[in-house]
Amino acid sequence: MNLENYLPVLLFIVVGAAVGVGPLLIGKILGPSRPDPEKLSPYECGFEAFEDARMKFDVRYYLVAILFILFDLEIAFLFPWAVSLDAIGFFGFVSMMVFLAILVVGFVYEWSRGALDWE
């Protein structure tokens, strides 16, 4: 068995591990370590923690988070479309308008159902 062919793979693993672990070790060795109670205390938005970290969140929190990600990704699709609008022509314009119309209908539906209301 010829192990010379595996040398680049082994070298890649060693360099990857050095790049990943090296800065952590350098920071641990050279960085100052002066812990105090203020630094070691849990931080929650500027005030002391008042409940268990494993408490249940309201479903609306997750719904708003998912809706944010959804509409954020939709905006990400608009940038390449806008840049290449002259190349894709009228068909590309109409396709994006249909896409945006479907998104607007979905947004109006979730707004009317109260998905964006926060109490």
C-alpha positions in Angstrom: 0.0 0.0 0.0 1.4 3.4 -1.0 0.8 5.9 1.7 2.5 8.8 -0.2 -0.9 9.6 -1.8 -2.4 10.4 1.7 0.3 12.9 2.7 -1.7 16.0 1.3 -4.7 14.8 3.2 -2.7 14.4 6.4 -1.1 17.8 5.9 -4.5 19.4 5.3 -5.8 17.9 8.6 -2.7 19.1 10.6 -2.9 22.6 9.2 -6.6 22.8 9.8 -6.2 21.7 13.4 -3.4 24.1 13.9 -5.4 27.0 12.5 -8.4 26.0 14.6 -6.7 25.3 17.9 -3.6 27.5 17.7 -5.4 30.9 18.2 -7.3 29.4 21.2 -4.2 28.2 22.8 -2.3 31.5 22.2 -5.2 33.5 23.6 -5.4 31.2 26.7 -1.6 31.5 27.3 -1.1 35.2 26.5 -4.5 36.6 27.5 -5.1 38.1 30.9 -7.1 36.0 33.3 -8.7 38.1 36.0 -12.1 36.7 36.8 -14.4 38.5 39.2 -18.0 37.9 40.2 -19.3 40.6 37.8 -17.6 38.9 34.8 -18.7 35.5 35.8 -22.4 36.4 36.4 -25.0 35.5 33.7 -26.0 38.5 31.5 -29.6 38.9 30.3 -30.3 42.2 28.5 -28.8 44.3 31.3 -30.7 42.9 34.2 -30.3 39.9 36.5 -31.7 36.5 35.4 -35.1 36.0 37.0 -36.1 32.5 35.9 -34.6 29.2 34.8 -32.9 29.3 31.4 -35.0 26.3 30.3 -38.3 28.0 30.6 -40.7 27.7 27.7 -41.0 30.6 25.3 -44.2 31.7 23.7 -44.8 30.2 20.3 -45.3 33.8 18.9 -41.6 34.4 19.5 -40.6 31.6 17.2 -43.3 32.6 14.7 -41.9 36.1 14.5 -38.3 34.8 14.2 -39.3 32.5 11.3 -41.2 35.3 9.6 -38.2 37.5 9.9 -35.9 34.9 8.3 -38.4 34.3 5.6 -38.8 38.0 4.6 -35.0 38.5 5.0 -34.3 35.8 2.5 -36.9 37.3 0.1 -35.0 40.5 0.1 -31.8 38.6 -0.6 -33.4 37.3 -3.8 -34.2 40.9 -4.9 -30.6 42.0 -5.2 -29.4 39.6 -7.9 -32.7 40.2 -9.7 -32.2 44.0 -9.7 -28.6 43.7 -10.9 -29.5 41.4 -13.8 -32.8 43.0 -14.7 -31.6 44.3 -18.1 -30.3 40.9 -19.0 -33.4 38.9 -18.1 -35.8 41.2 -19.8 -39.6 41.5 -19.4 -40.1 37.8 -18.6 -37.8 38.2 -15.6 -39.6 41.3 -14.5 -43.0 39.6 -14.7 -41.7 36.5 -12.9 -40.4 38.7 -10.0 -43.7 40.6 -9.8 -45.6 37.3 -9.5 -43.1 36.2 -6.8 -43.6 39.5 -4.9 -47.4 39.3 -5.3 -47.4 35.9 -3.6 -45.2 37.3 -0.8 -47.5 40.3 -0.3 -50.6 38.0 -0.2 -48.8 35.9 2.5 -47.8 38.9 4.4 -51.3 40.4 4.4 -52.7 37.0 5.4 -50.4 36.6 8.4 -51.0 40.3 9.4 -54.7 39.8 9.3 -54.4 36.6 11.4 -52.5 38.5 14.1 -49.2 36.7 13.6 -47.3 40.0 13.9 -49.2 41.3 16.9 -47.1 41.3 20.1 -48.7 41.7 23.5 
